[in-house]
């Protein structure tokens, strides 16, 4: 693409070393300059007044920064994924044991009825658009609302978080926060 050749040419003309214009253009075609520019900016003398790259800064330096950040994000998101699963699982287990498998439709558990309706509708929306095989099995074999462990599997983490936040303070909610090592009455910390 011509624009990547122009950008590559400009970066090399401004002092980027250790890569040819064609190699840089190929990389920019697959990653994009806008993704890489945050890794390039720290190496300009001054972005506003002087867009030349500092002496002895090579493409390898910028590329290493980009790859390190990409790998770090991957590791963090992997661990965050585990935390999300654990939070949803504990939410399901704790409330199902106390209020039954379809506790999520019990409006008496929630502070705000408007938020409850919105969150419940979002929960059902996620369920309806899901193509999980268990969804069809449940529909063919049973009537009514699916158990919480089934419906929350199709929901987003944000939806589950909003539902938890709207639940009235109760002993069961406290059990969940304590499970994750928070002090009593610290649901706000867990919510955040």
Contact map, one row per residue, 1 for C-alpha under 8 A:
111110000000000000000000000010000000000000000000000000000000000000000000000000000000000000000000000000000000000000000000000000000000000000000000000000000000000000000000000000000000000000000000
111111000000000000000000000000000000000000000000000000000000000000000000000000000000000000000000000000000000000000000000000000000000000000000000000000000000000000000000000000000000000000000000
111111100000000000000000000000000000000000000000000000000000000000000000000000000000000000000000000000000000000000000000000000000000000000000000000000000000000000000000000000000000000000000000
111111110000000000000000110110001000000000000000000000000000000000000000000000000000000000000000000000000000000000000000000000000000000000000000000000000000000000000000000000000000000000000000
111111111000000000001101100000000000000000000000000000000000000000000000000000000000000000000000000000000000000000000000000000000000000000000000000000000000000000000000000000000000000000000000
011111111100000000000000000000000000000000000000000000000000000000000000000000000000000000000000000000000000000000000000000000000000000000000000000000000000000000000000000000000000000000000000
001111111110000000000000100000001000000000000000000000000000000000000000000000000000000000000000000000000000000000000000000000000000000000000000000000000000000000000000000000000000000000000000
000111111111000000001101100100000000000000000000000000000000000000000000000000000000000000000000000000000000000000000000000000000000000000000000000000000000000000000000000000000000000000000000
000011111111100000001000000000000000000000000000000000000000000000000000000000000000000000000000000000000000000000000000000000000000000000000000000000000000000000000000000000000000000000000000
000001111111110000000000000000000000000000000000000000000000000000000000000000000000000000000000000000000000000000000000000000000000000000000000000000000000000000000000000000000000000000000000
000000111111111100000000000000000000000000000000000000000000000000000000000000000000000000000000000000000000000000000000000000000000000000000000000000000000000000000000000000000000000000000000
000000011111111110001000000000000000000000000000000000000000000000000000000000000000000000000000000000000000000000000000000000000000000000000000000000000000000000000000000000000000000000000000
000000001111111100000000000000000000000000000000000000000000000000000000000000000000000000000000000000000000000000000000000000000000000000000000000000000000000000000000000000000000000000000000
000000000111111100000000000000000000000000000000001110000000000000000000000000000000000000000000000000000000000000000000000000000000000000000000000000000000000000000000000000000000000000000000
000000000011111110000000000000000000000000000000000111100000000000000000000000000000000000000000000000000000000000000000000000000000000000000000000000000000000000000000000000000000000000000000
000000000011111111100000000000000000000000000000000010001110000000000000000000000000000000000000000000000000000000000000000000000000000000000000000000000000000000000000000000000000000000000000
000000000001001111100000000000000000000000000000000000011110000000000000000000000000000000000000000000000000000000000000000000000000000000000000000000000000000000000000000000000000000000000000
000000000000000111110000000000000000000000000000000000000111000000000000000000000000000000000000000000000000000000000000000000000000000000000000000000000000000000000000000000000000000000000000
000000000000000111111011000000000000000000000000000000000110000000000000000000000000000000000000000000000000000000000000000000000000000000000000000000000000000000000000000000000000000000000000
000000000000000001111111000000000000000000000000000000000000000000000000000000000000000000000000000000000000000000000000000000000000000000000000000000000000000000000000000000000000000000000000
000010011001000000111111100000000000000000000000000000000000000000000000000000000000000000000000000000000000000000000000000000000000000000000000000000000000000000000000000000000000000000000000
000010010000000000011111110000000000000000000000000000000000000000000000000000000000000000000000000000000000000000000000000000000000000000000000000000000000000000000000000000000000000000000000
000000000000000000111111111000000000000000000000000000000000000000000000000000000000000000000000000000000000000000000000000000000000000000000000000000000000000000000000000000000000000000000000
000010010000000000111111111100000000000000000000000000000000000000000000000000000000000000000000000000000000000000000000000000000000000000000000000000000000000000000000000000000000000000000000
000110110000000000001111111110000000000000000000000000000000000000000000000000000000000000000000000000000000000000000000000000000000000000000000000000000000000000000000000000000000000000000000
000100000000000000000111111111000000000000000000000000000000000000000000000000000000000000000000000000000000000000000000000000000000000000000000000000000000000000000000000000000000000000000000
000000000000000000000011111111110000000000000000000000000000000000000000000000000000000000000000000000000000000000000000000000000000000000000000000000000000000000000000000000000000000000000000
000100010000000000000001111111111000000000000000000000000000000000000000000000000000000000000000000000000000000000000000000000000000000000000000000000000000000000000000000000000000000000000000
100100000000000000000000111111110000000000000000000000000000000000000000000000000000000000000000000000000000000000000000000000000000000000000000000000000000000000000000000000000000000000000000
000000000000000000000000011111110000000000000000000000000000000000000000000000000000000000000000000000000000000000000000000000000000000000000000000000000000000000000000000000000000000000000000
000000000000000000000000001111111011000000000000000000000000000000000000000000000000000000000000000000000000000000000000000000000000000000000000000000000000000000000000000000000000000000000000
000000000000000000000000001111111111000000000000000000000000000000000000000000000000000000000000000000000000000000000000000000000000000000000000000000000000000000000000000000000000000000000000
000100100000000000000000000100111111100000000000000000000000000000000000000000000000000000000000000000000000000000000000000000000000000000000000000000000000000000000000000000000000000000000000
000000000000000000000000000000011111110000000000000000000000000000000000000000000000000000000000000000000000000000000000000000000000000000000000000000000000000000000000000000000000000000000000
000000000000000000000000000000111111110000000000000000000000000000000000000000000000000000000000000000000000000000000000000000000000000000000000000000000000000000000000000000000000000000000000
000000000000000000000000000000111111111100000000000000000000000001000000000000000000000000000000000000000000000000000000000000000000000000000000000000000000000000000000000000000000000000000000
000000000000000000000000000000001111111110000000000000000000000000000000000000000000000000000000000000000000000000000000000000000000000000000000000000000000000000000000000000000000000000000000
000000000000000000000000000000000111111111000000000000000000000000000000000000000000000000000000000000000000000000000000000000000000000000000000000000000000000000000000000000000000000000000000
000000000000000000000000000000000001111111100000000000000000010011000000000000000000000000000000000000000000000000000000000000000000000000000000000000000000000000000000000000000000000000000000
000000000000000000000000000000000001111111110000000000000000010000000000000000000000000000000000000000000000000000000000000000000000000000000000000000000000000000000000000000000000000000000000
000000000000000000000000000000000000111111110010000000000000000000000000000000000000000000000000000000000000000000000000000000000000000000000000000000000000000000000000000000000000000000000000
000000000000000000000000000000000000011111110000000000000000000000000000000000000000000000000000000000000000000000000000000000000000000000000000000000000000000000000000000000000000000000000000
000000000000000000000000000000000000001111111000000011001000000000000000000000000000000000000000000000000000000000000000000000000000000000000000000000000000000000000000000000000000000000000000
000000000000000000000000000000000000000111111110011111000000000000000000000000000000000000000000000000000000000000000000000000000000000000000000000000000000000000000000000000000000000000000000
000000000000000000000000000000000000000000111110011111000000000000000000000000000000000000000000000000000000000000000000000000000000000000000000000000000000000000000000000000000000000000000000
000000000000000000000000000000000000000000011111111100000000000000000000000000000000000000000000000000000000000000000000000000000000000000000000000000000000000000000000000000000000000000000000
000000000000000000000000000000000000000010011111111000000000000000000000000000000000000000000000000000000000000000000000000000000000000000000000000000000000000000000000000000000000000000000000
000000000000000000000000000000000000000000000111111000000000000000000000000000000000000000000000000000000000000000000000000000000000000000000000000000000000000000000000000000000000000000000000
000000000000000000000000000000000000000000000111111000000000000000000000000000000000000000000000000000000000000000000000000000000000000000000000000000000000000000000000000000000000000000000000
000000000000000000000000000000000000000000011111111100000000000000000000000000000000000000000000000000000000000000000000000000000000000000000000000000000000000000000000000000000000000000000000
000000000000010000000000000000000000000000011111111110000000000000000000000000000000000000000000000000000000000000000000000000000000000000000000000000000000000000000000000000000000000000000000
000000000000011000000000000000000000000000011100011111000000000000000000000000000000000000000000000000000000000000000000000000000000000000000000000000000000000000000000000000000000000000000000
000000000000011100000000000000000000000000111000001111101000000000000000000000000000000000000000000000000000000000000000000000000000000000000000000000000000000000000000000000000000000000000000
000000000000001000000000000000000000000000111000000111111000000000000000000000000000000000000000000000000000000000000000000000000000000000000000000000000000000000000000000000000000000000000000
000000000000001000000000000000000000000000000000000011111000000000000000000000000000000000000000000000000000000000000000000000000000000000000000000000000000000000000000000000000000000000000000
000000000000000010000000000000000000000000000000000001111100000000000000000000000000000000000000000000000000000000000000000000000000000000000000000000000000000000000000000000000000000000000000
000000000000000110000000000000000000000000100000000011111110110000000000000000000000000000000000000000000000000000000000000000000000000000000000000000000000000000000000000000000000000000000000
000000000000000111100000000000000000000000000000000000011111110000000000000000000000000000000000000000000000000000000000000000000000000000000000000000000000000000000000000000000000000000000000
000000000000000111100000000000000000000000000000000000001111111000000000000000000000000000000000000000000000000000000000000000000000000000000000000000000000000000000000000000000000000000000000
000000000000000001000000000000000000000000000000000000000111111100000000000000000000000000000000000000000000000000000000000000000000000000000000000000000000000000000000000000000000000000000000
000000000000000000000000000000000000000000000000000000001111111110000000000000000000000000000000000000000000000000000000000000000000000000000000000000000000000000000000000000000000000000000000
000000000000000000000000000000000000001100000000000000001111111111000000000000000000000000000000000000000000000000000000000000000000000000000000000000000000000000000000000000000000000000000000
000000000000000000000000000000000000000000000000000000000011111111100000000000000000000000000000000000000000000000000000000000000000000000000000000000000000000000000000000000000000000000000000
000000000000000000000000000000000000000000000000000000000001111111110000000000000000000000000000000000000000000000000000000000000000000000000000000000000000000000000000000000000000000000000000
000000000000000000000000000000000000001000000000000000000000111111111000000000000000000000000000000000000000000000000000000000000000000000000000000000000000000000000000000000000000000000000000
000000000000000000000000000000000001001000000000000000000000011111111100000000000000000000000000000000000000000000000000000000000000000000000000000000000000000000000000000000000000000000000000
000000000000000000000000000000000000000000000000000000000000001111111110000000000000000000000000000000000000000000000000000000000000000000000000000000000000000000000000000000000000000000000000
000000000000000000000000000000000000000000000000000000000000000111111111000000000000000000000000000000000000000000000000000000000000000000000000000000000000000000000000000000000000000000000000
000000000000000000000000000000000000000000000000000000000000000011111111100000000000000000000000000000000000000000000000000000000000000000000000000000000000000000000000000000000000000000000000
000000000000000000000000000000000000000000000000000000000000000001111111110000000000000000000000000000000000000000000000000000000000000000000000000000000000000000000000000000000000000000000000
000000000000000000000000000000000000000000000000000000000000000000111111111000000000000000000000000000000000000000000000000000000000000000000000000000000000000000000000000000000000000000000000
000000000000000000000000000000000000000000000000000000000000000000011111111100000000000000000000000000000000000000000000000000000000000000000000000000000000000000000000000000000000000000000000
000000000000000000000000000000000000000000000000000000000000000000001111111110000000000000000000000000000000000000000000000000000000000000000000000000000000000000000000000000000000000000000000
000000000000000000000000000000000000000000000000000000000000000000000111111111000000000000000000000000000000000000000000000000000000000000000000000000000000000000000000000000000000000000000000
000000000000000000000000000000000000000000000000000000000000000000000011111111100000000000000000000000000000000000000000000000000000000000000000000000000000000000000000000000000000000000000000
000000000000000000000000000000000000000000000000000000000000000000000001111111110000000000000000000000000000000000000000000000000000000000000000000000000000000000000000000000000000000000000000
000000000000000000000000000000000000000000000000000000000000000000000000111111111000000000000000000000000000000000000000000000000000000000000000000000000000000000000000000000000000000000000000
000000000000000000000000000000000000000000000000000000000000000000000000011111111100000000000000000000000000000000000000000000000000000000000000000000000000000000000000000000000000000000000000
000000000000000000000000000000000000000000000000000000000000000000000000001111111110000000000000000000000000000000000000000000000000000000000000000000000000000000000000000000000000000000000000
000000000000000000000000000000000000000000000000000000000000000000000000000111111111000000000000000000000000000000000000000000000000000000000000000000000000000000000000000000000000000000000000
000000000000000000000000000000000000000000000000000000000000000000000000000011111111100000000000000000000000000000000000000000000000000000000000000000000000000000000000000000000000000000000000
000000000000000000000000000000000000000000000000000000000000000000000000000001111111110000000000000000000000000000000000000000000000000000000000000000000000000000000000000000000000000000000000
000000000000000000000000000000000000000000000000000000000000000000000000000000111111111000000000000000000000000000000000000000000000000000000000000000000000000000000000000000000000000000000000
000000000000000000000000000000000000000000000000000000000000000000000000000000011111111100000000000000000000000000000000000000000000000000000000000000000000100000000000000000000000000000000000
000000000000000000000000000000000000000000000000000000000000000000000000000000001111111110000000000000000000000000000000000000000000000000000000000000000000000000000000000000000000000000000000
000000000000000000000000000000000000000000000000000000000000000000000000000000000111111111000000000000000000000000000000000000000000000000000000000000000000000000000000000000000000000000000000
000000000000000000000000000000000000000000000000000000000000000000000000000000000011111111100000000000000000000000000000000000000000000000000000000000000000000000000000000000000000000000000000
000000000000000000000000000000000000000000000000000000000000000000000000000000000001111111110000000000000000000000000000000000000000000000000000000000010000100100000000000000000000000000000000
000000000000000000000000000000000000000000000000000000000000000000000000000000000000111111111000000000000000000000000000000000000000000000000000000010000000000000000000000000000000000000000000
000000000000000000000000000000000000000000000000000000000000000000000000000000000000011111111100000000000000000000000000000000000000000000000000000000000000000000000000000000010000000000000000
000000000000000000000000000000000000000000000000000000000000000000000000000000000000001111111110000000000000000000000000000000000000000000000000000000000000000000010000000000010000000000000000
000000000000000000000000000000000000000000000000000000000000000000000000000000000000000111111111000000000000000000000000000000000000000000000000000110010000000000000000000000000000000000000000
000000000000000000000000000000000000000000000000000000000000000000000000000000000000000011111111100000000000000000000000000000000000000000000000000010000000000000000000000000000000000000000000
000000000000000000000000000000000000000000000000000000000000000000000000000000000000000001111111110000000000000000000000000000000000000000000000000000000000000000000000000100110000000000000000
000000000000000000000000000000000000000000000000000000000000000000000000000000000000000000111111111110100000000000000000000000000000000000000000000000000000000000000000000100000000000000000000
000000000000000000000000000000000000000000000000000000000000000000000000000000000000000000011111111111100000000000000000000000000000000000000000000100000000000000000000000000000000000000000000
000000000000000000000000000000000000000000000000000000000000000000000000000000000000000000001111111110000000000000000000000000000000000000000000000000000000000000000000000000000000000000000000
000000000000000000000000000000000000000000000000000000000000000000000000000000000000000000000111111100000000000000000000000000000000000000000000000000000000000000000000000100000000000000000000
000000000000000000000000000000000000000000000000000000000000000000000000000000000000000000000011111111100000000000000000000000000000000000000000000000000000000000000000000000000000000000000000
000000000000000000000000000000000000000000000000000000000000000000000000000000000000000000000011111111100000000000000000000000000000000000000000000000000000000000000000000000000000000000000000
000000000000000000000000000000000000000000000000000000000000000000000000000000000000000000000011101111100000000000000000000000000000000000000000001110000000000000000000000000000000000000000000
000000000000000000000000000000000000000000000000000000000000000000000000000000000000000000000001001111111100000000000000000000000000000000000000111100000000000000000000000000000000000000000000
000000000000000000000000000000000000000000000000000000000000000000000000000000000000000000000011001111111100000000000000000000000000000000000000000100000000000000000000000000000000000000000000
000000000000000000000000000000000000000000000000000000000000000000000000000000000000000000000000000001111110000000000001000000000000000000000000000100000000000000000000000000000000000000000000
000000000000000000000000000000000000000000000000000000000000000000000000000000000000000000000000000001111110000000000001000000000000000000000000000000000000000000000000000000000000000000000000
000000000000000000000000000000000000000000000000000000000000000000000000000000000000000000000000000001111111110000000000000000000000000000000000000000000000000000000000000000000000000000000000
000000000000000000000000000000000000000000000000000000000000000000000000000000000000000000000000000000011111110010010000000000000000000000000000000000000000000000000000000000000000000000000000
000000000000000000000000000000000000000000000000000000000000000000000000000000000000000000000000000000000111111000000000000000000000000000000000000000000000000000000000000000000000000000000000
000000000000000000000000000000000000000000000000000000000000000000000000000000000000000000000000000000000111111000000000000000000000000000000000000000000000000000000011000000000000000000000000
000000000000000000000000000000000000000000000000000000000000000000000000000000000000000000000000000000000111111110010000000000000000000000000000000000000000000000000111000000000000000000000000
000000000000000000000000000000000000000000000000000000000000000000000000000000000000000000000000000000000001111110010000000000000000000000000000000000000000000000000111000000000000000000000000
000000000000000000000000000000000000000000000000000000000000000000000000000000000000000000000000000000000000011111110000000000000000000000000000000000000000000000000100000000000000000000000000
000000000000000000000000000000000000000000000000000000000000000000000000000000000000000000000000000000000010011111111000000000000000000000000000000000000000000000000000000000000000000000000000
000000000000000000000000000000000000000000000000000000000000000000000000000000000000000000000000000000000000000111111100000000000000000000000000000000000000000000000000000000000000000000000000
000000000000000000000000000000000000000000000000000000000000000000000000000000000000000000000000000000000000000111111110000000000000000000000000000000000000000000000100000000000000000000000000
000000000000000000000000000000000000000000000000000000000000000000000000000000000000000000000000000000000010011111111111000000000000000000000000000000000000000000100100000000000000000000000000
000000000000000000000000000000000000000000000000000000000000000000000000000000000000000000000000000000000000000011111111100000000000000000000000000000000000000000000000000000000000000000000000
000000000000000000000000000000000000000000000000000000000000000000000000000000000000000000000000000000000000000001111111110000000000000000000000000000000000000000000000000000000000000000000000
000000000000000000000000000000000000000000000000000000000000000000000000000000000000000000000000000000000000000000111111111000000000000000000000000000000000001001100000000000000000000000000000
000000000000000000000000000000000000000000000000000000000000000000000000000000000000000000000000000000011000000000011111111100000000000000000000000000000000000000000000000000000000000000000000
000000000000000000000000000000000000000000000000000000000000000000000000000000000000000000000000000000000000000000001111111110000000000000000000000000000000000000000000000000000000000000000000
000000000000000000000000000000000000000000000000000000000000000000000000000000000000000000000000000000000000000000000111111111000000000000000000000000000000001000000000000000000000000000000000
000000000000000000000000000000000000000000000000000000000000000000000000000000000000000000000000000000000000000000000011111111100000000000000000000000110010001000000000000000000000000000000000
000000000000000000000000000000000000000000000000000000000000000000000000000000000000000000000000000000000000000000000001111111110000000000000000000000100000000000000000000000000000000000000000
000000000000000000000000000000000000000000000000000000000000000000000000000000000000000000000000000000000000000000000000111111111000000000000000000000000000000000000000000000000000000000000000
000000000000000000000000000000000000000000000000000000000000000000000000000000000000000000000000000000000000000000000000011111111100000000000000000000000111000000000000000000000000000000000000
000000000000000000000000000000000000000000000000000000000000000000000000000000000000000000000000000000000000000000000000001111111100001000000000000000100110000000000000000000000000000000000000
000000000000000000000000000000000000000000000000000000000000000000000000000000000000000000000000000000000000000000000000000111111100000000000000000000000000000000000000000000000000000000000000
000000000000000000000000000000000000000000000000000000000000000000000000000000000000000000000000000000000000000000000000000011111110000000000000000000000000000000000000000000000000000000000000
000000000000000000000000000000000000000000000000000000000000000000000000000000000000000000000000000000000000000000000000000001111111001000000000000000000100000000000000000000000000000000000000
000000000000000000000000000000000000000000000000000000000000000000000000000000000000000000000000000000000000000000000000000000001111101000000000000000000000000000000000000000000000000000000000
000000000000000000000000000000000000000000000000000000000000000000000000000000000000000000000000000000000000000000000000000000000111111100000000000000000100000000000000000000000000000000000000
000000000000000000000000000000000000000000000000000000000000000000000000000000000000000000000000000000000000000000000000000000000011111110000000000000000000000000000000000000000000000000000000
000000000000000000000000000000000000000000000000000000000000000000000000000000000000000000000000000000000000000000000000000000000001111111000000000001000000000000000000000000000000000000000000
000000000000000000000000000000000000000000000000000000000000000000000000000000000000000000000000000000000000000000000000000000100111111111100000000001000000000000000000000000000000000000000000
000000000000000000000000000000000000000000000000000000000000000000000000000000000000000000000000000000000000000000000000000000000001111111110000000000000000000000000000000000000000000000000000
000000000000000000000000000000000000000000000000000000000000000000000000000000000000000000000000000000000000000000000000000000000000111111111000000000000000000000000000000000000000000000000000
000000000000000000000000000000000000000000000000000000000000000000000000000000000000000000000000000000000000000000000000000000000000011111111110010000000000000000000000000000000000000000000000
000000000000000000000000000000000000000000000000000000000000000000000000000000000000000000000000000000000000000000000000000000000000001111111110000000000000000000000000000000000000000000000000
000000000000000000000000000000000000000000000000000000000000000000000000000000000000000000000000000000000000000000000000000000000000000111111100000000000000000000000000000000000000000000000000
000000000000000000000000000000000000000000000000000000000000000000000000000000000000000000000000000000000000000000000000000000000000000011111110000000000000000000000000000000000000000000000000
000000000000000000000000000000000000000000000000000000000000000000000000000000000000000000000000000000000000000000000000000000000000000001111111000000000000000000000000000000000000000000000000
000000000000000000000000000000000000000000000000000000000000000000000000000000000000000000000000000000000000000000000000000000000000000001101111100000000000000000000000000000000000000000000000
000000000000000000000000000000000000000000000000000000000000000000000000000000000000000000000000000000000000000000000000000000000000000000000111110000000000000000000000000000000000000000000000
000000000000000000000000000000000000000000000000000000000000000000000000000000000000000000000000000001000000000000000000000000000000000000000011111000000000000000000000000000000000000000000000
000000000000000000000000000000000000000000000000000000000000000000000000000000000000000000000000000001000000000000000000000000000000000001000001111101100000000000000000000000000000000000000000
000000000000000000000000000000000000000000000000000000000000000000000000000000000000000000000000000011000000000000000000000000000000000000000000111111100000000000000000000000000000000000000000
000000000000000000000000000000000000000000000000000000000000000000000000000000000000000000010001000011110000000000000000000000000000000000000000011111110000000000000000000000000000000000000000
000000000000000000000000000000000000000000000000000000000000000000000000000000000000000010011000000010000000000000000000000000000000000000000000001111111000000000000000000000000000000000000000
000000000000000000000000000000000000000000000000000000000000000000000000000000000000000000000000000000000000000000000000000000000000011000000000011111111100000000000000000000000000000000000000
000000000000000000000000000000000000000000000000000000000000000000000000000000000000000000000000000000000000000000000000001100100000000000000000011111111110000000000000000000000000000000000000
000000000000000000000000000000000000000000000000000000000000000000000000000000000000000100010000000000000000000000000000001000000000000000000000000111111111000100000000000000000000000000000000
000000000000000000000000000000000000000000000000000000000000000000000000000000000000000000000000000000000000000000000000000000000000000000000000000011111110000000000000000000000000000000000000
000000000000000000000000000000000000000000000000000000000000000000000000000000000000000000000000000000000000000000000000000001100101000000000000000001111111000000000000000000000000000000000000
000000000000000000000000000000000000000000000000000000000000000000000000000000000000000000000000000000000000000000000000001001100000000000000000000000111111101100000000000000000000000000000000
000000000000000000000000000000000000000000000000000000000000000000000000000000000000000000000000000000000000000000000000000001000000000000000000000000010111111100000000000000000000000000000000
000000000000000000000000000000000000000000000000000000000000000000000000000000000001000100000000000000000000000000000000000000000000000000000000000000000011111110000000000000000000000000000000
000000000000000000000000000000000000000000000000000000000000000000000000000000000000000000000000000000000000000000000000000000000000000000000000000000000001111111000000000000000000000000000000
000000000000000000000000000000000000000000000000000000000000000000000000000000000000000000000000000000000000000000000010011000000000000000000000000000000011111111100000000000000000000000000000
000000000000000000000000000000000000000000000000000000000000000000000000000000000000000100000000000000000000000000000000000000000000000000000000000000010011111111110000000000000000000000000000
000000000000000000000000000000000000000000000000000000000000000000000000000000000000000000000000000000000000000000000000000000000000000000000000000000000000111111111000000000000000000000000010
000000000000000000000000000000000000000000000000000000000000000000000000000000000000000000000000000000000000000000000010000000000000000000000000000000000000011111111100000000000000000000000000
000000000000000000000000000000000000000000000000000000000000000000000000000000000000000000000000000000000000000000010010000000000000000000000000000000000000001111111110000000000000000000000000
000000000000000000000000000000000000000000000000000000000000000000000000000000000000000000100000000000000000000000000000000000000000000000000000000000000000000111111110000000000000000000000010
000000000000000000000000000000000000000000000000000000000000000000000000000000000000000000000000000000000000000000000000000000000000000000000000000000000000000011111110000000000000000000010010
000000000000000000000000000000000000000000000000000000000000000000000000000000000000000000000000000000000000011100110000000000000000000000000000000000000000000001111111000000000000000000000000
000000000000000000000000000000000000000000000000000000000000000000000000000000000000000000000000000000000000111000000000000000000000000000000000000000000000000000111111100010000000000000000000
000000000000000000000000000000000000000000000000000000000000000000000000000000000000000000000000000000000000111000000000000000000000000000000000000000000000000000000111110000000000000000000000
000000000000000000000000000000000000000000000000000000000000000000000000000000000000000000000000000000000000000000000000000000000000000000000000000000000000000000000011111011000000000000000000
000000000000000000000000000000000000000000000000000000000000000000000000000000000000000000000000000000000000000000000000000000000000000000000000000000000000000000000001111111000000000000000000
000000000000000000000000000000000000000000000000000000000000000000000000000000000000000000000000000000000000000000000000000000000000000000000000000000000000000000000000111111100000000000000000
000000000000000000000000000000000000000000000000000000000000000000000000000000000000000000000110010000000000000000000000000000000000000000000000000000000000000000000000011111110000000000000000
000000000000000000000000000000000000000000000000000000000000000000000000000000000000000000000000000000000000000000000000000000000000000000000000000000000000000000000010111111111000000000100000
000000000000000000000000000000000000000000000000000000000000000000000000000000000000000000000000000000000000000000000000000000000000000000000000000000000000000000000000111111111100000111100000
000000000000000000000000000000000000000000000000000000000000000000000000000000000000000000000100000000000000000000000000000000000000000000000000000000000000000000000000001111111110000000000000
000000000000000000000000000000000000000000000000000000000000000000000000000000000000000001100100000000000000000000000000000000000000000000000000000000000000000000000000000111111111000000000000
000000000000000000000000000000000000000000000000000000000000000000000000000000000000000000000000000000000000000000000000000000000000000000000000000000000000000000000000000011111111111101100100
000000000000000000000000000000000000000000000000000000000000000000000000000000000000000000000000000000000000000000000000000000000000000000000000000000000000000000000000000001111111111100000000
000000000000000000000000000000000000000000000000000000000000000000000000000000000000000000000000000000000000000000000000000000000000000000000000000000000000000000000000000000111111110000000000
000000000000000000000000000000000000000000000000000000000000000000000000000000000000000000000000000000000000000000000000000000000000000000000000000000000000000000000000000000011111110000000000
000000000000000000000000000000000000000000000000000000000000000000000000000000000000000000000000000000000000000000000000000000000000000000000000000000000000000000000000000000001111111000000000
000000000000000000000000000000000000000000000000000000000000000000000000000000000000000000000000000000000000000000000000000000000000000000000000000000000000000000000000000000001111111101001100
000000000000000000000000000000000000000000000000000000000000000000000000000000000000000000000000000000000000000000000000000000000000000000000000000000000000000000000000000000001100111111000000
000000000000000000000000000000000000000000000000000000000000000000000000000000000000000000000000000000000000000000000000000000000000000000000000000000000000000000000000000001001100011111100000
000000000000000000000000000000000000000000000000000000000000000000000000000000000000000000000000000000000000000000000000000000000000000000000000000000000000000000000000000001000000001111100000
000000000000000000000000000000000000000000000000000000000000000000000000000000000000000000000000000000000000000000000000000000000000000000000000000000000000000000000000000001001000011111111100
000000000000000000000000000000000000000000000000000000000000000000000000000000000000000000000000000000000000000000000000000000000000000000000000000000000000000000000000000011001000000111111110
000000000000000000000000000000000000000000000000000000000000000000000000000000000000000000000000000000000000000000000000000000000000000000000000000000000000000000001000000000000000000001111111
000000000000000000000000000000000000000000000000000000000000000000000000000000000000000000000000000000000000000000000000000000000000000000000000000000000000000000000000000000000000010001111111
000000000000000000000000000000000000000000000000000000000000000000000000000000000000000000000000000000000000000000000000000000000000000000000000000000000000000000000000000000001000010001111111
000000000000000000000000000000000000000000000000000000000000000000000000000000000000000000000000000000000000000000000000000000000000000000000000000000000000000010011000000000000000000000111111
000000000000000000000000000000000000000000000000000000000000000000000000000000000000000000000000000000000000000000000000000000000000000000000000000000000000000000000000000000000000000000011111
